[in-house]
Each structure stands twice: as C-alpha cells, then as structure tokens.
Amino acid sequence: MQRMKVTVRRKPLLRILAERNMSQNGLARVTELKSGHVSQLISGKRNVAPVTRERILKALGDVEFAKIFSVRFARRR
C-alpha cells in the first residue's frame, strides 16, 4: 500500500506571497492557522493535510494546486 505525502513548493509559494504583498503571518491569519504551523509547512517539516490545502488554495484564490504543492507516493513498511 502506498502513502501520499503532500508538501509545499517553497519558492513558488513565497513568490506568490510576495506578488500579493502577503507575509507568512498574513497567510496564517487568512487561513486561520498558527504562524508556526505555516512556517513548518513552508520549510517542508510538515506534510500538508487536505483541509489545510483547501484553506491555502482558497486564501490564494486563482492558484493551481500543482503550482504550490508537490505530491509524492511512499510505500508503507
């Protein structure tokens, strides 16, 4: 059985935030996540849960999923 890991594409997300004049803390406020959680997502220390992906996509509006998220499949041991 395979397990899906979804992570943030750091550089594209930071570029989008900069283009929208939004900080990581601003993204945290809009998505109702803690700023530390957003920081861990962007640094790749945490996988992005489905509900969190929805919140981020909704907050950024017209951004495609594949532009800011990376999906990998890992085999379970």
N, C-alpha and C positions, 0 to 999 in steps of 0.2 A: 504494500500500500504506500502511496506517495503522500507527502505532506506539502502543502503550498506555503511558501514564505513570500510575503509582500513587503518590500522595503521602499523607502523614499529615494528617488533620484535627486541627490543633494543639489548639484549645480543647477539643473533646470528649475527646481523649486525655488532656490534662492534667487535666481534670475527673475522669475515671475513675481516673487515678493518685491524685489527691488523695482521692477517696472510699475508695480501698483503702489509704490511708496508705502509698503507694509513691512513691519518687522516680524520677527518670530513671535514676540509677545502680542503683537496685533493679531496674528493668525490664531494664537492661543485664545485670545479674548473672543474672536468671532466664532470659533469652533467650540467654545466652552470647554477647552482642555486646559490643563495646567501647563504653564510655560516650560517647566522641566520636562514634561512628557513630550511636548513638541520638540524640544531640543534633542531629546533622546531619539525621536523618530528621524529627525533630520541628520543626526550623526550616524545613524544606522545601528544604534544599540538596541533598538526595539523593532519588532515587526509591527506592521500597521493593521489593526483589526478592521473588519468590514465596516463597522459603524463609524470608526474614525476616518476611514477612506471616504465614506459618504459625506461626513462633515467637512472635510478638507475640500473635496470637489465642489460642494455646494458653496462654500465660502469663496472659492476662486472663480466660480461662475463657468465660463466657457472653456475651461482647460480639459483636454483629453486625459483619460486615465493613464494611458501608456506614456504620456509625456512626463509625468511626475512620479509614477510608481513602476517598480520593477518586480516581476513575478518569477520566482524560481520554484522548482519542484525538487524536494529532497526525499529520498527513501527513508522510511521508518525502519528502525533497527529491530 
